[in-house]
Amino acid sequence: MSSQNTARPRAVFLDIDGTYADHGLAPEAHVEAVRGARRRGHLVFVCTGRPLSMVPDHILAAGFDGVITGAGARVDMNGEVLKDSRFSPETAALIVDTLDAHDVAYILEAPEALHGRTGVDERLRRVLTPVFAGRSRHDGLLSTDVDPVEDILRPVRYSDDLRGASFAKISCFDSPVPLGRLMDVIGPEAGLIPSSLSALGESAGEIFMAGTHKAVGIRVVQERLGLERADIVAIGDSANDIEMLEYAGVGIAVEGGHPSVLAVADQVTPGPAGNGVALALAGLGLLD
């Protein structure tokens, strides 16, 4: 773990869902924490599994120094695209064919848009609406009410033929068979992690490019800015945050997060309802 000396600037990388925001709602304390850390000369980045097309303006409005999306597949900073990797056309077509053959509801994730089969929106509404029914609400600075299902579906473009789509990651829902069984068909070019929506169990998950994870995106930023690894702070809660927390000088997990994330964390902080990001940054001496 790195020292908490605040004489030098730190670079903070924040997961969105379950960390910075609760189902699309960022509490005011988190917004002010981002702004306060940047006023002190620290750098703050979004580092999310969401594709860029699924990161709404009300999240980014707090002001960030850059955005890592697609769980490390894409890196944007100061209007420049530093990284944009996607599945090869051959692997992309194989994934689409395999998911279609097993009647999986899925969304293909690209920086410019999400892609879904015609009619998948209604299927996803049936599956996801009960999951979000008991969500908490925040009287936040940036948004007072966000429908998380529509937040997911808003950027989706629908088509009857997705074999030609270019994408970096796939979110799968409502699979009739455990998704792990399909990975042998898809092959070593792809990996599978559990969905952040744990209530969906083995019927849901995220398929990603093998070797791509959030720490890969962080390293791109680190090399561009000449950062010391010891000065990197990362906060997250889900399975796709494991490598990020392991790589950071200070890795902070959210209470109640994925057990593997908690196992690699240096510290633990509350979730968005408890203003955990703000508490963590204050504890590190990064705020006013």
C-alpha positions as a Markdown table, in Angstrom:
| # | Residue | x | y | z |
|---|---|---|---|---|
| 1 | Met | 0.0 | 0.0 | 0.0 |
| 2 | Ser | 1.3 | 3.5 | -0.8 |
| 3 | Ser | 1.9 | 6.2 | 1.7 |
| 4 | Gln | -0.9 | 8.7 | 2.4 |
| 5 | Asn | 1.4 | 11.7 | 2.0 |
| 6 | Thr | -0.8 | 14.2 | 0.1 |
| 7 | Ala | 2.1 | 16.5 | -1.0 |
| 8 | Arg | 2.0 | 14.7 | -4.3 |
| 9 | Pro | -1.0 | 14.3 | -6.6 |
| 10 | Arg | -2.8 | 11.0 | -6.7 |
| 11 | Ala | -4.8 | 9.5 | -9.6 |
| 12 | Val | -8.2 | 8.1 | -8.5 |
| 13 | Phe | -10.1 | 5.5 | -10.6 |
| 14 | Leu | -13.8 | 5.1 | -9.8 |
| 15 | Asp | -16.1 | 2.3 | -10.8 |
| 16 | Ile | -19.6 | 3.7 | -11.5 |
| 17 | Asp | -22.3 | 1.2 | -10.6 |
| 18 | Gly | -22.4 | 0.3 | -6.9 |
| 19 | Thr | -19.4 | 2.5 | -6.2 |
| 20 | Tyr | -19.8 | 6.1 | -7.4 |
| 21 | Ala | -23.5 | 5.8 | -8.2 |
| 22 | Asp | -26.4 | 3.6 | -7.1 |
| 23 | His | -28.3 | 2.5 | -10.2 |
| 24 | Gly | -27.4 | 5.6 | -12.1 |
| 25 | Leu | -27.8 | 8.1 | -9.2 |
| 26 | Ala | -24.7 | 9.8 | -7.9 |
| 27 | Pro | -25.1 | 11.2 | -4.3 |
| 28 | Glu | -24.2 | 14.8 | -4.0 |
| 29 | Ala | -21.4 | 13.9 | -1.6 |
| 30 | His | -19.7 | 11.9 | -4.3 |
| 31 | Val | -20.0 | 14.7 | -6.8 |
| 32 | Glu | -18.5 | 17.1 | -4.4 |
| 33 | Ala | -15.7 | 14.7 | -3.5 |
| 34 | Val | -14.7 | 14.4 | -7.2 |
| 35 | Arg | -14.6 | 18.2 | -7.5 |
| 36 | Gly | -12.9 | 18.6 | -4.2 |
| 37 | Ala | -10.1 | 16.1 | -5.1 |
| 38 | Arg | -9.5 | 17.8 | -8.4 |
| 39 | Arg | -9.4 | 21.2 | -6.7 |
| 40 | Arg | -6.5 | 19.8 | -4.6 |
| 41 | Gly | -4.7 | 18.9 | -7.8 |
| 42 | His | -5.5 | 15.2 | -7.8 |
| 43 | Leu | -6.7 | 13.4 | -11.0 |
| 44 | Val | -10.0 | 11.6 | -11.0 |
| 45 | Phe | -11.1 | 9.1 | -13.7 |
| 46 | Val | -14.2 | 7.0 | -14.3 |
| 47 | Cys | -13.2 | 3.4 | -14.7 |
| 48 | Thr | -16.3 | 1.4 | -15.6 |
| 49 | Gly | -17.4 | -1.8 | -17.2 |
| 50 | Arg | -20.0 | 0.3 | -19.1 |
| 51 | Pro | -19.3 | 1.2 | -22.7 |
| 52 | Leu | -18.9 | 4.9 | -23.3 |
| 53 | Ser | -22.3 | 5.0 | -25.0 |
| 54 | Met | -23.8 | 3.9 | -21.7 |
| 55 | Val | -22.2 | 6.6 | -19.5 |
| 56 | Pro | -24.8 | 9.3 | -19.2 |
| 57 | Asp | -24.0 | 13.0 | -19.1 |
| 58 | His | -25.4 | 13.3 | -15.5 |
| 59 | Ile | -22.6 | 11.0 | -14.3 |
| 60 | Leu | -19.8 | 12.8 | -16.2 |
| 61 | Ala | -21.1 | 16.3 | -15.2 |
| 62 | Ala | -19.2 | 16.1 | -11.9 |
| 63 | Gly | -16.0 | 16.6 | -14.0 |
| 64 | Phe | -13.4 | 13.9 | -14.6 |
| 65 | Asp | -9.9 | 13.9 | -16.0 |
| 66 | Gly | -10.7 | 11.0 | -18.3 |
| 67 | Val | -12.9 | 8.0 | -18.8 |
| 68 | Ile | -12.0 | 4.3 | -19.0 |
| 69 | Thr | -14.9 | 2.3 | -20.3 |
| 70 | Gly | -15.7 | -1.2 | -21.5 |
| 71 | Ala | -13.7 | -2.6 | -18.5 |
| 72 | Gly | -10.4 | -1.3 | -20.0 |
| 73 | Ala | -11.2 | -1.7 | -23.7 |
| 74 | Arg | -11.4 | 2.0 | -24.3 |
| 75 | Val | -9.6 | 5.0 | -22.8 |
| 76 | Asp | -10.5 | 8.7 | -23.5 |
| 77 | Met | -8.6 | 11.6 | -22.0 |
| 78 | Asn | -8.8 | 15.3 | -22.9 |
| 79 | Gly | -10.8 | 14.6 | -26.1 |
| 80 | Glu | -8.2 | 12.0 | -27.3 |
| 81 | Val | -8.9 | 8.3 | -27.7 |
| 82 | Leu | -5.9 | 6.5 | -26.3 |
| 83 | Lys | -7.2 | 3.0 | -26.7 |
| 84 | Asp | -10.2 | 1.4 | -28.5 |
| 85 | Ser | -9.9 | -2.4 | -28.8 |
| 86 | Arg | -12.7 | -4.7 | -30.0 |
| 87 | Phe | -13.3 | -8.4 | -30.8 |
| 88 | Ser | -12.0 | -9.6 | -34.1 |
| 89 | Pro | -14.8 | -9.9 | -36.7 |
| 90 | Glu | -14.5 | -13.7 | -36.7 |
| 91 | Thr | -14.8 | -14.0 | -32.9 |
| 92 | Ala | -17.6 | -11.4 | -32.8 |
| 93 | Ala | -19.6 | -13.4 | -35.4 |
| 94 | Leu | -19.0 | -16.6 | -33.4 |
| 95 | Ile | -20.2 | -15.0 | -30.2 |
| 96 | Val | -23.4 | -13.7 | -31.8 |
| 97 | Asp | -24.1 | -17.1 | -33.5 |
| 98 | Thr | -23.6 | -19.0 | -30.2 |
| 99 | Leu | -25.8 | -16.7 | -28.1 |
| 100 | Asp | -28.5 | -16.7 | -30.7 |
| 101 | Ala | -28.4 | -20.5 | -30.9 |
| 102 | His | -29.0 | -20.8 | -27.2 |
| 103 | Asp | -31.7 | -18.0 | -27.0 |
| 104 | Val | -29.7 | -15.8 | -24.8 |
| 105 | Ala | -30.9 | -12.2 | -24.3 |
| 106 | Tyr | -27.8 | -10.0 | -24.8 |
| 107 | Ile | -26.6 | -6.5 | -25.6 |
| 108 | Leu | -23.4 | -5.9 | -27.7 |
| 109 | Glu | -21.4 | -3.0 | -26.2 |
| 110 | Ala | -19.5 | -0.5 | -28.3 |
| 111 | Pro | -18.3 | 3.0 | -27.5 |
| 112 | Glu | -20.6 | 4.6 | -30.0 |
| 113 | Ala | -23.8 | 2.5 | -29.3 |
| 114 | Leu | -25.2 | -0.6 | -27.8 |
| 115 | His | -26.6 | -3.2 | -30.3 |
| 116 | Gly | -29.5 | -5.6 | -29.6 |
| 117 | Arg | -31.8 | -7.9 | -31.5 |
| 118 | Thr | -35.2 | -6.5 | -32.4 |
| 119 | Gly | -37.5 | -7.2 | -29.5 |
| 120 | Val | -34.8 | -7.8 | -26.9 |
| 121 | Asp | -35.8 | -4.6 | -25.1 |
| 122 | Glu | -39.2 | -6.0 | -24.0 |
| 123 | Arg | -37.5 | -9.2 | -22.8 |
| 124 | Leu | -35.0 | -7.2 | -20.8 |
| 125 | Arg | -37.7 | -5.1 | -19.2 |
| 126 | Arg | -39.4 | -8.2 | -18.0 |
| 127 | Val | -36.1 | -9.6 | -16.5 |
| 128 | Leu | -34.6 | -6.4 | -15.1 |
| 129 | Thr | -37.6 | -4.4 | -13.8 |
| 130 | Pro | -38.0 | -6.7 | -10.7 |
| 131 | Val | -34.3 | -6.5 | -10.0 |
| 132 | Phe | -34.4 | -2.7 | -9.7 |
| 133 | Ala | -37.9 | -2.5 | -8.1 |
| 134 | Gly | -36.4 | -1.8 | -4.6 |
| 135 | Arg | -33.7 | 0.5 | -5.6 |
| 136 | Ser | -32.9 | 3.5 | -3.4 |
| 137 | Arg | -33.3 | 7.0 | -4.5 |
| 138 | His | -31.0 | 10.0 | -3.8 |
| 139 | Asp | -32.0 | 13.7 | -3.8 |
| 140 | Gly | -28.6 | 14.2 | -5.6 |
| 141 | Leu | -27.1 | 17.2 | -7.3 |
| 142 | Leu | -27.1 | 15.7 | -10.7 |
| 143 | Ser | -30.3 | 13.6 | -10.9 |
| 144 | Thr | -33.3 | 13.1 | -8.7 |
| 145 | Asp | -34.7 | 10.0 | -10.5 |
| 146 | Val | -33.1 | 7.7 | -13.1 |
| 147 | Asp | -34.9 | 4.6 | -14.3 |
| 148 | Pro | -32.1 | 2.1 | -14.4 |
| 149 | Val | -33.7 | -0.2 | -17.0 |
| 150 | Glu | -34.2 | 2.7 | -19.4 |
| 151 | Asp | -30.7 | 3.9 | -18.5 |
| 152 | Ile | -29.4 | 0.5 | -20.0 |
| 153 | Leu | -31.7 | 0.5 | -23.0 |
| 154 | Arg | -31.4 | 4.2 | -24.0 |
| 155 | Pro | -28.4 | 3.8 | -26.3 |
| 156 | Val | -29.4 | 0.5 | -27.9 |
| 157 | Arg | -29.8 | 0.2 | -31.7 |
| 158 | Tyr | -31.9 | -2.7 | -32.8 |
| 159 | Ser | -31.4 | -4.9 | -35.8 |
| 160 | Asp | -32.5 | -8.4 | -37.0 |
| 161 | Asp | -28.8 | -9.2 | -38.0 |
| 162 | Leu | -26.0 | -8.4 | -35.6 |
| 163 | Arg | -23.3 | -10.6 | -37.1 |
| 164 | Gly | -21.5 | -7.5 | -38.6 |
| 165 | Ala | -21.5 | -5.5 | -35.4 |
| 166 | Ser | -18.2 | -4.2 | -33.9 |
| 167 | Phe | -18.1 | -4.4 | -30.1 |
| 168 | Ala | -15.8 | -4.9 | -27.1 |
| 169 | Lys | -18.0 | -6.6 | -24.6 |
| 170 | Ile | -21.4 | -8.3 | -24.2 |
| 171 | Ser | -23.8 | -8.2 | -21.4 |
| 172 | Cys | -25.9 | -11.3 | -21.3 |
| 173 | Phe | -29.3 | -11.8 | -19.5 |
| 174 | Asp | -31.9 | -14.5 | -19.2 |
| 175 | Ser | -29.8 | -17.3 | -20.6 |
| 176 | Pro | -31.7 | -20.7 | -20.5 |
| 177 | Val | -28.3 | -22.4 | -19.9 |
| 178 | Pro | -25.5 | -21.4 | -17.6 |
| 179 | Leu | -23.3 | -19.1 | -19.6 |
| 180 | Gly | -20.1 | -20.9 | -18.5 |
| 181 | Arg | -21.1 | -23.8 | -20.8 |
| 182 | Leu | -21.1 | -21.6 | -23.8 |
| 183 | Met | -17.5 | -20.4 | -23.3 |
| 184 | Asp | -16.1 | -23.7 | -24.6 |
| 185 | Val | -17.8 | -23.0 | -27.9 |
| 186 | Ile | -16.7 | -19.4 | -28.1 |
| 187 | Gly | -13.1 | -20.3 | -27.3 |
| 188 | Pro | -10.0 | -18.7 | -25.7 |
| 189 | Glu | -10.5 | -15.3 | -27.3 |
| 190 | Ala | -13.1 | -14.4 | -24.7 |
| 191 | Gly | -13.7 | -14.7 | -21.0 |
| 192 | Leu | -16.7 | -14.6 | -18.7 |
| 193 | Ile | -17.3 | -12.8 | -15.4 |
| 194 | Pro | -20.5 | -12.7 | -13.3 |
| 195 | Ser | -23.0 | -10.0 | -13.9 |
| 196 | Ser | -23.0 | -7.1 | -11.4 |
| 197 | Leu | -26.7 | -7.9 | -11.0 |
| 198 | Ser | -26.1 | -10.9 | -8.7 |
| 199 | Ala | -29.8 | -11.6 | -8.4 |
| 200 | Leu | -29.8 | -13.0 | -12.0 |
| 201 | Gly | -27.3 | -15.7 | -11.1 |
| 202 | Glu | -25.8 | -17.9 | -13.8 |
| 203 | Ser | -28.4 | -16.8 | -16.3 |
| 204 | Ala | -26.5 | -13.5 | -16.6 |
| 205 | Gly | -22.9 | -12.4 | -17.1 |
| 206 | Glu | -20.4 | -10.3 | -19.1 |
| 207 | Ile | -18.3 | -11.7 | -22.0 |
| 208 | Phe | -15.1 | -9.8 | -22.5 |
| 209 | Met | -11.9 | -9.9 | -24.6 |
| 210 | Ala | -9.4 | -12.2 | -23.0 |
| 211 | Gly | -6.6 | -10.2 | -21.5 |
| 212 | Thr | -8.6 | -7.0 | -21.2 |
| 213 | His | -9.6 | -5.6 | -17.8 |
| 214 | Lys | -9.7 | -2.3 | -16.0 |
| 215 | Ala | -6.0 | -2.4 | -15.0 |
| 216 | Val | -5.1 | -2.5 | -18.7 |
| 217 | Gly | -6.9 | 0.8 | -19.2 |
| 218 | Ile | -5.3 | 2.3 | -16.1 |
| 219 | Arg | -1.8 | 1.4 | -17.4 |
| 220 | Val | -2.6 | 3.3 | -20.6 |
| 221 | Val | -3.3 | 6.4 | -18.5 |
| 222 | Gln | -0.4 | 5.8 | -16.2 |
| 223 | Glu | 2.1 | 5.6 | -19.2 |
| 224 | Arg | 0.6 | 8.7 | -20.8 |
| 225 | Leu | 0.9 | 10.8 | -17.7 |
| 226 | Gly | 4.0 | 9.3 | -16.1 |
| 227 | Leu | 2.2 | 8.2 | -13.0 |
| 228 | Glu | 3.7 | 6.2 | -10.2 |
| 229 | Arg | 1.8 | 3.0 | -9.5 |
| 230 | Ala | 2.0 | 3.8 | -5.8 |
| 231 | Asp | 0.0 | 6.9 | -6.4 |
| 232 | Ile | -2.9 | 5.1 | -8.0 |
| 233 | Val | -6.1 | 4.8 | -5.9 |
| 234 | Ala | -9.0 | 2.5 | -7.2 |
| 235 | Ile | -12.4 | 2.0 | -5.7 |
| 236 | Gly | -14.8 | -0.7 | -6.9 |
| 237 | Asp | -17.3 | -3.4 | -5.9 |
| 238 | Ser | -17.8 | -6.0 | -8.7 |
| 239 | Ala | -15.9 | -8.9 | -10.2 |
| 240 | Asn | -14.6 | -6.7 | -13.0 |
| 241 | Asp | -12.8 | -4.5 | -10.4 |
| 242 | Ile | -10.5 | -7.2 | -9.1 |
| 243 | Glu | -7.5 | -6.5 | -11.3 |
| 244 | Met | -8.0 | -2.7 | -10.8 |
| 245 | Leu | -7.8 | -3.0 | -7.0 |
| 246 | Glu | -4.9 | -5.4 | -7.2 |
| 247 | Tyr | -3.0 | -3.0 | -9.5 |
| 248 | Ala | -3.6 | 0.2 | -7.5 |
| 249 | Gly | -1.3 | 1.4 | -4.8 |
| 250 | Val | -4.4 | 1.7 | -2.7 |
| 251 | Gly | -7.3 | -0.6 | -3.6 |
| 252 | Ile | -10.6 | 0.1 | -1.9 |
| 253 | Ala | -13.6 | -2.2 | -2.0 |
| 254 | Val | -17.2 | -1.3 | -1.3 |
| 255 | Glu | -18.9 | -3.0 | 1.6 |
| 256 | Gly | -21.0 | -5.9 | 0.4 |
| 257 | Gly | -19.1 | -6.1 | -2.8 |
| 258 | His | -18.0 | -9.3 | -4.6 |
| 259 | Pro | -16.1 | -11.5 | -2.2 |
| 260 | Ser | -13.0 | -11.6 | -4.5 |
| 261 | Val | -12.9 | -7.8 | -4.6 |
| 262 | Leu | -13.0 | -7.7 | -0.8 |
| 263 | Ala | -10.3 | -10.3 | -0.6 |
| 264 | Val | -7.8 | -8.1 | -2.6 |
| 265 | Ala | -8.7 | -4.7 | -1.1 |
| 266 | Asp | -6.5 | -2.7 | 1.2 |
| 267 | Gln | -9.5 | -0.9 | 2.6 |
| 268 | Val | -13.3 | -1.1 | 2.7 |
| 269 | Thr | -15.7 | 1.8 | 2.4 |
| 270 | Pro | -19.5 | 2.1 | 2.4 |
| 271 | Gly | -21.6 | 2.0 | -0.8 |
| 272 | Pro | -23.2 | 5.1 | -2.4 |
| 273 | Ala | -26.0 | 5.3 | 0.1 |
| 274 | Gly | -23.3 | 5.8 | 2.8 |
| 275 | Asn | -21.2 | 8.3 | 0.7 |
| 276 | Gly | -18.4 | 5.7 | 0.6 |
| 277 | Val | -16.3 | 7.4 | -2.2 |
| 278 | Ala | -16.3 | 10.7 | -0.3 |
| 279 | Leu | -15.3 | 9.0 | 3.0 |
| 280 | Ala | -12.5 | 7.1 | 1.3 |
| 281 | Leu | -11.1 | 10.1 | -0.4 |
| 282 | Ala | -11.3 | 12.1 | 2.8 |
| 283 | Gly | -9.6 | 9.3 | 4.7 |
| 284 | Leu | -6.7 | 9.4 | 2.2 |
| 285 | Gly | -6.4 | 13.2 | 2.8 |
| 286 | Leu | -7.4 | 14.0 | -0.8 |
| 287 | Leu | -10.2 | 16.5 | 0.0 |
| 288 | Asp | -10.3 | 20.0 | 1.4 |
